[in-house]
Amino acid sequence: MHSHFPPQPKVGRKRINDRQTINGILYVLVTGCQWRDMPKQYGSYGTAWRRLKRWSEEGVWM
């Protein structure tokens, strides 16, 4: 099965679970809550916000 997510980096810190982060991003976008109010089960709200920002700038998330 082909993954739409980039592979884990070979060096440095491993990326937090992509599915968990996407679920957090969707939670915030659907509910309209503030990032800091995102439930902890989705990981760090800072990570989710940074990934959404980066993916938007790269044209991955439109």
Buried (B, 14 or more C-beta within 10 A) or exposed (E): EEEEEEEEEEEEEEBBEBEBBBBBBEBBEEEEEEBEEBEEEBBBBEBBBEBBEEBEEEEEEE
